[in-house]
Amino acid sequence: MIEATATGARKHIVTINIEDYFQVGTFSQLIPFSHWERFDARIKRNTEAALDLLDRSATIATFFASGWIGENYPEILRSVVDAGHEVACQGFYQQSIRDISPPAFREDLRRSRSAIENATGHAVQGFRVGRGRISADDVWALDILAEENFSYDSSICPIGRQFANQKERFILHQYTSRSGDLWEVPASATRLFGWAIPFSGGNYIRQMPAWLTREAVARWVERRHAPLVMYFHIWELDTDQPVINAATWLQRLRHYRNLAGMPERIRYFLDSYAFTSINSYLELGDLQIEPETRTALQPPVVIERDGEAEGVGGELTELSIVIPCYNEEASLSYLNKTLANFSTASRGSLLPNFIFVDDGSHDTTWDKLNAYFADRSDCKLVRHAKNEGIAAAIITGFKNSTSDIVAVLDADCTFNPIQLIEMVPMLSDEVAAVAASPLHSQGSLANVPGWRLLLSRGAAFLYRSVLHHKFTSYTSCFRVYRRSAVADISVSNYGFCGVTEILARLDLAGYRIVECPAELETRLLGQSKINLFKTIGGHLHLIARLAAARWLKIPLPDGTNN
């Protein structure tokens, strides 16, 4: 057992996971891998904060990073290596070991390692599973790591009954496989009444009382010769990170509790004990390599804004996209990147322009809209002097649109605009509108609360009873219209119910409307503006008016907002 460095001073091990707040396992059911690029990355600032902590105590550490970070932010990993630290790898997308087969794990491992080595120019010698830990049922992964010539793994953390009776699993030890030995570097845990209790990982350091964690560490150092293995995540140093509002209270407690005190807690341990990297502790040496030659990326196709360019599919369809915004400062960065992805994905079929309507926001929405979109020739910004309601903002967007086809998209990105690629072709000459429905038999909902689903189904049942078109959903903003059908439309309710009223007026006027299956996700950033009870009352009032208009021929009032 290695117990000291060459100088003879007792050393412990500190490791740091490079991951952003939206990549954590706590939010994995809310934020899939495909959404990562739609968030503003805070990795650079948080990595710098970690490097600063280490520099103050003259500590060298091992940083674990996913292959995705290696490919997207190689300069950050190079800055870690330039500061004298080790960079090891996780899976490419930080998957749980339970979500991947052995062959897929091997391929993912190779891809991740290659991405990290390309970024740093240094050989990767260690691995840590991206989410969760390796349990007794997952030790096959250690055999693959040995076969792939990794020197160590740091994916085991005894917890509960898992490894509780295997004392060797609590300390740094060698795992022997058919392909050779592999160092296992488990996160430190203690045993109490036959249970394994971790105490040296980021979440445990944040959640447990500081005095209790300090006592547990002191006891470990006093009673064991093996090194303490401590770890934390760079996002745990980010005290003002955005809040994922779709998270449950338990997820929020796990993720956000005691963030403000985390830097000081880490600083205490770095100042009180001598830490080093895994590489240095095991005296593995550092092998520099020439980064592998990457396949040159093809430059994006540039589509001229004069409408003359054609894509792969032929003539481009011009499309105005109306985006009503009210107090959306928290979601506009996410919206900006979502629209950028949509513009890339729709090349060859659509030529979009965007109309942002700030409906009298009281926060910094207008300033951020200008910062993101004011200088773009394909964007137009309009502002209401006061808050009038989402339907009023949509109608303002209609009046400012220039294309024959107009879509409406929520600013919170609960509907991915990429779905417009399929919706727009459904707007044939005889169709006036295409309405997206997540309740369609081929639609889907992701993380949507049950109460919202119940209300949507109930509202749809009532609207089907009074309208000609029998749809599964009538309340979604996400639609495509023929501008000639809505250019002069007005509504009696400028709020959320007015969104349904627009569709209902087209229905009663005899226009043809088709429904398109769509995927709805829950809002991730910012707050919903829906007043639940007011909206329920508004829908019941509208349904009564629609019934009177259809069967009693009582005209709907226009533009009175009542």
C-alpha positions as CSV (number, residue, x, y, z in Angstrom):
1,M,0.0,0.0,0.0
2,I,1.3,3.4,-1.0
3,E,1.1,5.7,2.0
4,A,3.3,8.7,1.3
5,T,4.8,10.7,-1.4
6,A,8.5,10.7,-2.1
7,T,9.0,13.4,0.5
8,G,7.6,11.2,3.2
9,A,4.8,13.6,4.0
10,R,1.4,12.0,4.4
11,K,-0.9,12.8,1.5
12,H,-4.6,12.4,0.8
13,I,-6.4,12.5,-2.5
14,V,-8.8,15.2,-3.8
15,T,-10.7,14.8,-7.1
16,I,-13.1,17.3,-8.8
17,N,-15.8,16.6,-11.3
18,I,-16.1,19.1,-14.1
19,E,-19.8,19.3,-14.8
20,D,-22.3,22.1,-15.2
21,Y,-25.5,22.6,-13.1
22,F,-27.7,21.3,-15.9
23,Q,-25.6,18.1,-16.4
24,V,-26.0,16.7,-12.9
25,G,-27.7,13.3,-12.2
26,T,-30.3,15.0,-10.0
27,F,-31.8,16.7,-13.1
28,S,-31.2,13.8,-15.5
29,Q,-34.9,13.0,-15.9
30,L,-35.6,16.7,-16.6
31,I,-32.7,17.6,-18.9
32,P,-31.6,15.0,-21.5
33,F,-28.2,15.0,-23.1
34,S,-29.7,16.5,-26.2
35,H,-30.6,19.7,-24.3
36,W,-27.1,20.4,-22.9
37,E,-26.1,22.7,-25.7
38,R,-29.2,24.9,-25.2
39,F,-27.9,26.1,-21.8
40,D,-25.4,28.8,-21.1
41,A,-22.3,27.0,-19.9
42,R,-20.8,28.1,-16.6
43,I,-18.0,25.6,-16.7
44,K,-15.2,28.1,-17.4
45,R,-16.0,30.3,-14.4
46,N,-16.6,27.4,-12.1
47,T,-13.4,25.6,-13.2
48,E,-11.5,28.8,-12.5
49,A,-13.0,29.0,-9.1
50,A,-11.9,25.4,-8.3
51,L,-8.4,26.2,-9.7
52,D,-8.2,29.2,-7.4
53,L,-9.2,27.2,-4.4
54,L,-6.4,24.7,-5.1
55,D,-3.9,27.4,-5.9
56,R,-4.4,29.1,-2.5
57,S,-3.5,25.9,-0.7
58,A,-0.8,24.8,-3.2
59,T,-2.9,21.6,-3.9
60,I,-2.7,19.4,-6.9
61,A,-5.9,17.5,-7.8
62,T,-7.4,15.1,-10.3
63,F,-10.2,16.5,-12.5
64,F,-12.7,14.2,-14.1
65,A,-14.4,15.4,-17.2
66,S,-16.8,13.9,-19.7
67,G,-15.9,13.4,-23.4
68,W,-18.6,15.9,-24.2
69,I,-16.8,18.6,-22.3
70,G,-13.5,17.5,-23.9
71,E,-15.0,18.1,-27.4
72,N,-16.9,21.3,-26.6
73,Y,-14.6,23.0,-24.1
74,P,-11.0,21.7,-24.8
75,E,-9.5,25.0,-23.7
76,I,-10.9,24.6,-20.2
77,L,-9.3,21.2,-19.9
78,R,-6.0,22.6,-21.2
79,S,-6.1,25.3,-18.6
80,V,-6.4,22.5,-15.9
81,V,-3.4,20.7,-17.2
82,D,-1.4,23.9,-17.6
83,A,-2.0,24.6,-13.9
84,G,-0.3,21.3,-13.1
85,H,-3.4,19.1,-12.4
86,E,-4.4,15.7,-13.8
87,V,-7.4,15.3,-16.1
88,A,-9.1,11.8,-16.2
89,C,-12.3,10.9,-18.0
90,Q,-15.9,9.9,-17.4
91,G,-18.3,8.6,-20.0
92,F,-19.0,10.8,-23.0
93,Y,-22.4,11.8,-21.8
94,Q,-21.9,10.9,-18.1
95,Q,-24.3,7.9,-18.3
96,S,-25.1,5.6,-15.4
97,I,-23.3,2.3,-15.6
98,R,-26.8,0.7,-15.3
99,D,-28.0,2.4,-18.5
100,I,-25.3,0.9,-20.8
101,S,-24.3,-2.5,-22.0
102,P,-20.7,-3.8,-21.7
103,P,-20.0,-3.4,-25.4
104,A,-21.5,0.1,-25.4
105,F,-19.6,0.9,-22.3
106,R,-16.3,0.0,-24.0
107,E,-17.1,2.2,-27.0
108,D,-18.2,5.1,-24.9
109,L,-15.1,4.7,-22.8
110,R,-12.8,4.9,-25.9
111,R,-14.7,7.9,-27.3
112,S,-14.5,9.8,-24.0
113,R,-10.8,9.0,-23.5
114,S,-10.0,10.1,-27.0
115,A,-11.9,13.4,-26.6
116,I,-10.0,14.2,-23.3
117,E,-6.6,13.3,-24.7
118,N,-7.2,15.3,-27.9
119,A,-8.1,18.3,-25.6
120,T,-5.2,18.0,-23.2
121,G,-2.4,16.3,-25.1
122,H,-1.9,14.1,-22.1
123,A,-2.6,10.4,-21.7
124,V,-5.7,9.6,-19.6
125,Q,-5.0,7.0,-17.0
126,G,-8.1,7.1,-14.8
127,F,-11.9,6.8,-15.0
128,R,-14.9,7.6,-12.9
129,V,-18.5,6.7,-13.9
130,G,-20.4,9.9,-14.8
131,R,-23.5,9.3,-12.8
132,G,-24.1,7.2,-9.8
133,R,-21.4,4.6,-8.8
134,I,-20.2,1.1,-9.6
135,S,-22.1,-1.4,-7.4
136,A,-21.4,-5.1,-6.7
137,D,-23.4,-5.9,-9.9
138,D,-21.3,-3.7,-12.1
139,V,-17.7,-4.9,-11.4
140,W,-17.6,-6.1,-15.0
141,A,-16.8,-2.5,-15.8
142,L,-13.5,-2.8,-13.9
143,D,-12.5,-5.7,-16.1
144,I,-13.1,-3.6,-19.2
145,L,-11.1,-0.7,-17.8
146,A,-8.2,-3.1,-17.2
147,E,-8.5,-4.4,-20.7
148,E,-8.4,-0.9,-22.0
149,N,-5.2,-0.2,-20.1
150,F,-6.5,2.2,-17.5
151,S,-4.4,2.5,-14.4
152,Y,-7.1,3.2,-11.9
153,D,-10.9,3.7,-11.4
154,S,-12.6,5.9,-8.9
155,S,-16.2,4.8,-9.3
156,I,-16.9,2.9,-6.1
157,C,-18.4,4.5,-3.0
158,P,-19.6,2.2,-0.3
159,I,-23.1,3.3,0.8
160,G,-25.8,1.6,2.8
161,R,-25.4,-2.2,2.5
162,Q,-23.4,-1.9,-0.7
163,F,-19.9,-3.2,0.1
164,A,-20.5,-2.6,3.8
165,N,-19.0,-5.9,4.7
166,Q,-16.0,-5.7,2.3
167,K,-13.5,-3.7,4.3
168,E,-11.0,-3.5,1.4
169,R,-13.6,-1.6,-0.7
170,F,-13.4,1.3,1.8
171,I,-9.7,2.1,1.0
172,L,-7.4,2.4,-2.0
173,H,-6.7,-1.1,-3.2
174,Q,-5.8,-3.1,-6.3
175,Y,-8.4,-5.0,-8.2
176,T,-7.1,-8.0,-10.1
177,S,-8.6,-9.0,-13.4
178,R,-7.8,-11.3,-16.2
179,S,-6.1,-8.4,-18.0
180,G,-4.0,-7.2,-15.1
181,D,-4.3,-5.1,-12.0
182,L,-6.3,-1.9,-11.6
183,W,-6.1,0.5,-8.8
184,E,-9.5,1.2,-7.2
185,V,-9.8,4.6,-5.5
186,P,-13.1,4.7,-3.6
187,A,-14.6,7.8,-2.0
188,S,-14.0,7.5,1.7
189,A,-16.9,6.2,3.8
190,T,-17.2,4.9,7.4
191,R,-19.0,1.9,8.9
192,L,-21.7,2.3,11.5
193,F,-23.8,-0.6,12.7
194,G,-23.0,-2.6,9.6
195,W,-23.9,0.2,7.2
196,A,-21.5,2.2,5.0
197,I,-21.9,5.9,5.3
198,P,-20.1,8.2,2.9
199,F,-18.9,11.5,4.2
200,S,-16.2,12.9,1.9
201,G,-18.2,13.6,-1.3
202,G,-19.5,16.9,-2.4
203,N,-23.2,16.3,-1.6
204,Y,-22.3,14.8,1.8
205,I,-20.0,17.7,2.6
206,R,-22.7,20.2,1.7
207,Q,-25.7,18.5,3.4
208,M,-24.1,17.3,6.7
209,P,-23.3,19.7,9.5
210,A,-19.8,21.1,9.0
211,W,-18.7,19.9,12.4
212,L,-19.8,16.4,11.7
213,T,-17.9,16.2,8.4
214,R,-14.8,17.6,10.0
215,E,-15.0,15.1,12.8
216,A,-15.5,12.2,10.4
217,V,-12.5,13.3,8.4
218,A,-10.3,13.7,11.5
219,R,-11.3,10.2,12.7
220,W,-10.4,8.7,9.3
221,V,-7.0,10.4,9.2
222,E,-6.3,9.4,12.8
223,R,-7.3,5.7,12.6
224,R,-6.3,4.7,9.0
225,H,-3.1,4.6,7.1
226,A,-4.9,4.7,3.8
227,P,-5.4,8.1,2.2
228,L,-8.6,10.0,2.6
229,V,-10.3,10.3,-0.8
230,M,-12.4,13.5,-1.1
231,Y,-14.3,14.9,-4.1
232,F,-16.6,17.7,-5.1
233,H,-18.1,19.2,-8.3
234,I,-17.3,22.6,-9.8
235,W,-21.0,23.6,-9.9
236,E,-21.0,23.3,-6.1
237,L,-18.8,26.5,-6.0
238,D,-21.4,28.4,-8.2
239,T,-23.6,30.2,-5.7
240,D,-25.7,32.2,-8.2
241,Q,-26.4,29.4,-10.8
242,P,-29.8,29.4,-12.4
243,V,-32.6,27.6,-10.7
244,I,-34.2,24.6,-12.5
245,N,-37.8,25.4,-11.5
246,A,-39.1,22.1,-12.9
247,A,-37.3,20.2,-10.2
248,T,-39.2,18.8,-7.2
249,W,-38.6,20.2,-3.8
250,L,-36.5,17.1,-2.9
251,Q,-34.3,17.6,-6.0
252,R,-33.9,21.3,-5.2
253,L,-32.9,20.4,-1.6
254,R,-30.3,18.0,-2.9
255,H,-28.9,20.3,-5.4
256,Y,-29.1,23.9,-4.0
257,R,-28.9,23.5,-0.2
258,N,-25.8,25.1,1.4
259,L,-24.2,26.1,-1.9
260,A,-23.2,29.4,-0.4
261,G,-21.1,27.7,2.3
262,M,-19.5,25.1,0.1
263,P,-16.3,27.1,-0.9
264,E,-15.5,27.7,2.8
265,R,-16.1,24.0,3.7
266,I,-13.7,22.9,0.9
267,R,-11.2,25.5,1.8
268,Y,-11.1,24.2,5.4
269,F,-10.1,20.7,4.3
270,L,-7.6,21.9,1.7
271,D,-5.9,24.1,4.4
272,S,-6.0,21.4,7.1
273,Y,-4.7,18.4,5.2
274,A,-2.2,17.7,2.4
275,F,-3.9,16.6,-0.8
276,T,-2.7,15.5,-4.2
277,S,-3.9,14.0,-7.4
278,I,-4.5,10.3,-7.9
279,N,-1.8,10.2,-10.6
280,S,0.7,11.8,-8.2
281,Y,-0.2,9.7,-5.2
282,L,0.1,6.4,-7.2
283,E,3.3,7.8,-8.9
284,L,2.0,6.8,-12.3
285,G,4.0,9.5,-14.2
286,D,2.6,11.8,-16.8
287,L,2.7,10.9,-20.5
288,Q,2.3,13.7,-23.0
289,I,0.9,12.7,-26.4
290,E,0.3,14.4,-29.6
291,P,-3.4,15.1,-30.0
292,E,-5.0,12.9,-32.6
293,T,-6.0,14.5,-35.9
294,R,-9.6,15.4,-35.8
295,T,-11.9,15.0,-38.8
296,A,-12.3,18.4,-40.2
297,L,-15.8,19.8,-39.6
298,Q,-17.7,21.0,-42.7
299,P,-18.6,24.7,-42.4
300,P,-22.3,25.4,-42.0
301,V,-24.3,26.1,-45.2
302,V,-25.0,29.8,-45.4
303,I,-28.5,30.7,-46.5
304,E,-28.9,34.1,-48.0
305,R,-31.7,36.2,-46.5
306,D,-32.9,37.4,-49.8
307,G,-35.0,34.3,-50.3
308,E,-33.2,33.3,-53.5
309,A,-31.1,30.5,-51.9
310,E,-32.4,27.0,-52.1
311,G,-31.7,24.1,-49.7
312,V,-31.4,20.4,-50.2
313,G,-35.1,20.0,-50.4
314,G,-35.7,22.8,-53.0
315,E,-37.4,26.1,-52.5
316,L,-37.4,27.4,-48.9
317,T,-40.6,28.3,-47.1
318,E,-40.6,31.7,-45.5
319,L,-41.9,31.5,-41.9
320,S,-42.5,34.3,-39.4
321,I,-42.3,33.0,-35.8
322,V,-44.0,35.1,-33.1
323,I,-42.6,34.7,-29.6
324,P,-44.6,36.4,-26.8
325,C,-42.4,37.3,-23.8
326,Y,-43.4,38.4,-20.3
327,N,-40.8,38.5,-17.5
328,E,-38.7,35.9,-19.3
329,E,-35.2,37.1,-18.3
330,A,-34.3,33.7,-16.9
331,S,-35.2,31.8,-20.0
332,L,-34.0,34.1,-22.9
333,S,-30.5,32.6,-23.1
334,Y,-32.0,29.1,-23.3
335,L,-34.4,30.4,-26.0
336,N,-31.6,32.0,-27.9
337,K,-29.6,28.8,-28.2
338,T,-32.8,26.8,-28.9
339,L,-33.6,29.0,-31.8
340,A,-30.0,28.8,-33.1
341,N,-30.3,25.0,-33.1
342,F,-33.7,25.3,-34.9
343,S,-32.2,27.6,-37.6
344,T,-29.5,25.0,-38.2
345,A,-31.8,22.1,-38.3
346,S,-34.3,23.8,-40.6
347,R,-31.8,24.8,-43.3
348,G,-32.9,23.4,-46.6
349,S,-36.6,23.6,-45.8
350,L,-37.5,26.8,-43.9
351,L,-36.4,30.4,-44.0
352,P,-37.5,31.7,-40.6
353,N,-37.7,35.2,-39.2
354,F,-38.5,36.0,-35.6
355,I,-40.9,38.5,-34.0
356,F,-40.4,39.0,-30.3
357,V,-43.2,40.8,-28.4
358,D,-42.3,42.0,-25.0
359,D,-45.7,42.2,-23.2
360,G,-44.8,44.9,-20.7
361,S,-42.2,43.0,-18.8
362,H,-41.1,44.4,-15.4
363,D,-37.7,42.6,-15.4
364,T,-34.8,42.8,-17.8
365,T,-36.5,40.9,-20.6
366,W,-36.5,43.9,-23.0
367,D,-32.8,44.6,-22.4
368,K,-31.9,40.9,-22.9
369,L,-34.0,40.7,-26.1
370,N,-32.1,43.6,-27.5
371,A,-28.8,42.1,-26.4
372,Y,-29.5,38.8,-28.1
373,F,-31.6,39.8,-31.2
374,A,-31.7,43.5,-31.9
375,D,-28.7,43.4,-34.4
376,R,-30.0,40.5,-36.4
377,S,-31.7,41.2,-39.7
378,D,-34.0,38.2,-39.3
379,C,-35.4,39.5,-36.0
380,K,-37.9,42.1,-35.1
381,L,-38.6,43.4,-31.5
382,V,-41.9,44.9,-30.5
383,R,-42.8,46.1,-27.0
384,H,-46.2,46.7,-25.2
385,A,-46.2,49.7,-22.9
386,K,-48.0,47.6,-20.3
387,N,-48.8,43.9,-19.8
388,E,-51.9,43.1,-21.9
389,G,-51.8,39.3,-22.0
390,I,-50.3,36.6,-24.1
391,A,-53.1,36.6,-26.7
392,A,-52.7,40.3,-27.1
393,A,-48.9,39.8,-27.7
394,I,-49.6,37.0,-30.2
395,I,-52.0,39.3,-32.2
396,T,-49.4,42.1,-32.1
397,G,-47.0,39.5,-33.6
398,F,-49.5,38.7,-36.3
399,K,-49.7,42.4,-37.3
400,N,-45.9,42.6,-37.5
401,S,-45.4,39.4,-39.5
402,T,-44.3,39.5,-43.1
403,S,-44.5,35.9,-44.2
404,D,-47.6,34.2,-45.6
405,I,-47.1,31.6,-42.9
406,V,-46.9,32.5,-39.2
407,A,-46.0,30.3,-36.2
408,V,-46.4,31.0,-32.5
409,L,-43.8,29.6,-30.1
410,D,-43.7,29.9,-26.3
411,A,-40.6,31.7,-25.0
412,D,-40.1,29.0,-22.3
413,C,-39.3,26.4,-25.0
414,T,-41.6,23.8,-23.6
415,F,-42.2,23.0,-27.3
416,N,-39.0,22.5,-29.4
417,P,-39.3,24.6,-32.5
418,I,-37.7,21.9,-34.5
419,Q,-41.1,20.3,-34.7
420,L,-42.1,23.2,-37.0
421,I,-40.2,21.3,-39.8
422,E,-43.0,18.8,-39.8
423,M,-45.9,21.1,-38.9
424,V,-45.4,23.7,-41.7
425,P,-45.9,21.2,-44.6
426,M,-49.2,20.3,-43.1
427,L,-50.5,23.8,-43.9
428,S,-51.8,23.0,-47.3
429,D,-53.8,25.4,-49.4
430,E,-57.1,24.5,-47.8
431,V,-55.8,24.4,-44.2
432,A,-55.8,27.7,-42.2
433,A,-54.0,26.4,-39.1
434,V,-52.0,23.5,-37.6
435,A,-52.4,23.0,-33.9
436,A,-49.7,21.1,-31.9
437,S,-51.1,18.6,-29.4
438,P,-49.0,16.6,-26.9
439,L,-52.2,14.7,-26.0
440,H,-52.5,13.3,-29.5
441,S,-52.1,9.5,-29.6
442,Q,-48.7,10.0,-31.2
443,G,-47.7,13.0,-29.1
444,S,-45.8,12.9,-25.8
445,L,-45.4,14.7,-22.5
446,A,-42.1,14.9,-20.5
447,N,-42.2,15.7,-16.8
448,V,-45.5,17.5,-17.1
449,P,-47.4,17.6,-13.7
450,G,-50.4,15.3,-13.4
451,W,-52.7,18.1,-12.4
452,R,-51.9,20.0,-15.6
453,L,-52.5,16.9,-17.7
454,L,-55.9,16.5,-16.0
455,L,-56.9,20.1,-16.6
456,S,-55.9,19.9,-20.3
457,R,-57.9,16.7,-20.9
458,G,-60.9,18.2,-19.1
459,A,-60.7,21.4,-21.1
460,A,-60.4,19.5,-24.3
461,F,-63.5,17.4,-23.5
462,L,-65.5,20.6,-23.0
463,Y,-64.2,22.3,-26.1
464,R,-64.9,19.3,-28.3
465,S,-68.5,19.5,-27.2
466,V,-69.0,23.0,-28.7
467,L,-66.5,23.2,-31.6
468,H,-66.6,21.5,-35.0
469,H,-63.0,20.2,-34.9
470,K,-62.6,17.4,-32.4
471,F,-59.1,17.8,-31.1
472,T,-57.2,16.3,-28.2
473,S,-55.9,19.8,-27.1
474,Y,-57.0,23.4,-27.7
475,T,-54.9,25.4,-25.2
476,S,-51.4,25.1,-26.6
477,C,-49.8,28.3,-28.0
478,F,-47.6,26.3,-30.4
479,R,-49.3,26.5,-33.8
480,V,-48.8,27.4,-37.4
481,Y,-51.3,29.8,-39.1
482,R,-51.9,31.1,-42.6
483,R,-51.5,34.8,-42.1
484,S,-54.5,35.7,-44.2
485,A,-56.7,33.9,-41.7
486,V,-55.4,35.7,-38.6
487,A,-54.2,39.1,-39.8
488,D,-57.3,40.9,-38.6
489,I,-58.5,38.5,-35.8
490,S,-59.5,39.9,-32.4
491,V,-60.4,38.2,-29.2
492,S,-62.5,39.0,-26.2
493,N,-59.9,37.7,-23.7
494,Y,-56.3,38.9,-24.1
495,G,-54.9,36.3,-21.5
496,F,-54.3,32.6,-21.8
497,C,-57.9,31.8,-22.7
498,G,-57.5,34.1,-25.7
499,V,-55.0,31.6,-27.2
500,T,-57.8,29.1,-27.3
501,E,-60.2,31.7,-28.6
502,I,-58.1,32.4,-31.7
503,L,-58.4,28.7,-32.6
504,A,-62.1,28.7,-31.7
505,R,-62.9,31.7,-33.9
506,L,-61.2,30.0,-36.9
507,D,-63.3,26.9,-36.2
508,L,-66.6,28.8,-36.0
509,A,-65.7,30.8,-39.1
510,G,-65.5,27.6,-41.1
511,Y,-61.8,27.4,-41.6
512,R,-60.1,24.0,-41.8
513,I,-57.7,23.2,-38.9
514,V,-55.6,20.1,-38.5
515,E,-54.0,18.7,-35.4
516,C,-50.3,17.6,-35.3
517,P,-48.8,15.4,-32.6
518,A,-46.1,17.1,-30.6
519,E,-43.8,16.7,-27.6
520,L,-44.4,19.0,-24.6
521,E,-41.8,19.4,-21.9
522,T,-42.1,21.1,-18.6
523,R,-40.7,24.6,-18.2
524,L,-37.1,24.4,-16.9
525,L,-36.2,28.0,-16.3
526,G,-38.2,31.0,-15.1
527,Q,-41.7,31.0,-13.7
528,S,-45.0,30.2,-15.3
529,K,-47.3,33.2,-15.6
530,I,-50.6,31.2,-15.5
531,N,-53.0,32.1,-12.7
532,L,-54.6,28.7,-12.3
533,F,-58.0,29.5,-10.9
534,K,-58.4,32.6,-13.1
535,T,-57.6,30.6,-16.2
536,I,-60.0,27.8,-15.3
537,G,-62.8,30.4,-14.8
538,G,-61.8,32.0,-18.1
539,H,-62.1,28.8,-20.0
540,L,-65.5,28.0,-18.6
541,H,-66.6,31.5,-19.5
542,L,-65.3,31.1,-23.1
543,I,-66.9,27.7,-23.5
544,A,-70.2,29.1,-22.6
545,R,-69.8,32.0,-25.1
546,L,-68.7,29.6,-27.8
547,A,-71.8,27.4,-27.2
548,A,-74.0,30.5,-27.5
549,A,-72.2,31.6,-30.7
550,R,-72.6,28.2,-32.3
551,W,-76.1,27.3,-31.4
552,L,-77.8,30.6,-30.4
553,K,-76.0,32.7,-33.0
554,I,-74.9,35.2,-30.4
555,P,-71.7,36.8,-31.8
556,L,-68.5,36.7,-29.8
557,P,-67.5,40.1,-28.4
558,D,-64.3,41.6,-29.9
559,G,-61.3,43.2,-28.2
560,T,-62.9,44.0,-24.8
561,N,-60.6,41.8,-22.7
562,N,-63.4,40.6,-20.3
